[in-house]
Amino acid sequence: MSSLKIPLSSPDITEKEISAVVRVLKSGRLSLGGETKAFEEEWAHYVGAGHAVSVSSGTAGLHCVMRALEIGEGDEVITSPFSFIASANCILFEKATPVFVDIDPATLCLDPSKIEEKITPRTKALLVVHLLGTACVMDRILAIARQHRLYVIEDACEAVGAMANGCHVGTRGDAGIYAFYPNKQMTTAEGGMIVSANRQLADICRSLRNQGRDLQDGNVFERLGYNYRLSEIHAALGRVQLSRLEQILAKRLQVAKWYMKALKDCEEIILPPGTGDPSASWFIYLIQLSKKFNGEDRNHVRRELAKKGIETGAYFAPIHLQRFYREQFGFREGDYPVTESVAQRTIALPFYNQLSCNGVNYVAGRLISHLELVGEKVND
Ligand SMILES: *Cc1c(COP(=O)(O)O)cnc(C)c1O
């Protein structure tokens, strides 16, 4: 038993992915070829978007969109402090100012009822993060954006495959961004995709990711661009993963259901926001300890689980409290109390397609017994 190791995440790679990658390697065409183009077309079709532009990461996609929408110095972008840091960093890349709105504890997405009080004449966009594969309340967000003439950027990097109001999450704003890092629902190793209904916006992103080149004449550089291209190898991997996505999402849903069954009767555990929502897509399995626990208790539980070979994560460190955010913008502890309270009580449990029911029950059993031990101390 002591040698048992349960990792936090693990990609689901089959012989199909391996042979697709080998085929590209043998083809002689390693970048800007048919695989990339086909991946983009298949992605646009899958999510029901007008245009899809592949990029080298989700972060690169977010950056291209900021740039394409000409958001820069002096502009404010409203976003969530409880997210993976890239969703806010892309605002800083362009010297714009992030304006955080605290989260709704039920969805862990930014609270739409707190957006309007943060809008100023400098506000240019709402950058919403569909956290953990659970959709933000888009009707409300789109209505606010329309009323105040703001762009809506959807960070759907954790929400591949999630649906809301009959649409794929990420397709209702001005642009949506998906990511394919190995711990995401599907992977290209590294990679991302931008989608938009707006051809002009998509074309600018297409130019930006390829050194700012004119799309017709490769010798003309129209703007300052980057090398944010996705290679043919990554695209081929992505195409196979996309073809298997339905099966992948079903496996993840199954693992989430096992966790739910094993944990639902434990009063000290708050289940993830996607629980019971059939349109959610499962990215990670993030539970919260109840409010009677603090960050130290959580870290203690994580260390105990680690001793049993169970790898866990503490997502997400509040973005506003990172040193360079504090220094640049003067954020302090207490600025976003819901985010800060949730962030110190989360534990991401091992979550991947190959995880068995026995594996889930083992993790859940260890978690519950350690919580009981810590809980007794807290009650004393
Ligand atoms: C994964 C992720 C990204 C982008 O990640 P990359 O590693 O750059 O592909 C962006 N935003 C959120 C919320 C994410 O979880």
The ligand as an SDF file (V2000), in Angstrom:
LIG
                    3D

 15 15  0  0  0  0  0  0  0  0999 V2000
   -5.3400   26.7100  -18.0560 C   0  0  0  0  0  0  0  0  0  0  0  0
   -5.8800   28.0710  -17.9730 C   0  0  0  0  0  0  0  0  0  0  0  0
   -5.4540   29.0910  -18.8460 C   0  0  0  0  0  0  0  0  0  0  0  0
   -4.4090   28.9480  -19.9250 C   0  0  0  0  0  0  0  0  0  0  0  0
   -3.4320   28.0850  -19.6720 O   0  0  0  0  0  0  0  0  0  0  0  0
   -2.2090   27.7350  -20.6390 P   0  0  0  0  0  0  0  0  0  0  0  0
   -1.3590   26.9240  -19.7360 O   0  0  0  0  0  0  0  0  0  0  0  0
   -1.5830   29.0100  -21.0680 O   0  0  0  0  0  0  0  0  0  0  0  0
   -2.7180   26.9780  -21.8080 O   0  0  0  0  0  0  0  0  0  0  0  0
   -6.0740   30.3180  -18.7430 C   0  0  0  0  0  0  0  0  0  0  0  0
   -7.0440   30.5500  -17.8520 N   0  0  0  0  0  0  0  0  0  0  0  0
   -7.4790   29.6090  -16.9980 C   0  0  0  0  0  0  0  0  0  0  0  0
   -8.5810   29.9400  -16.0630 C   0  0  0  0  0  0  0  0  0  0  0  0
   -6.8930   28.3320  -17.0230 C   0  0  0  0  0  0  0  0  0  0  0  0
   -7.3100   27.4120  -16.1510 O   0  0  0  0  0  0  0  0  0  0  0  0
  1  2  1  0
  2  3  1  0
  2 14  2  0
  3  4  1  0
  3 10  2  0
  4  5  1  0
  5  6  1  0
  6  7  2  0
  6  8  1  0
  6  9  1  0
 10 11  1  0
 11 12  2  0
 12 13  1  0
 12 14  1  0
 14 15  1  0
M  END
$$$$
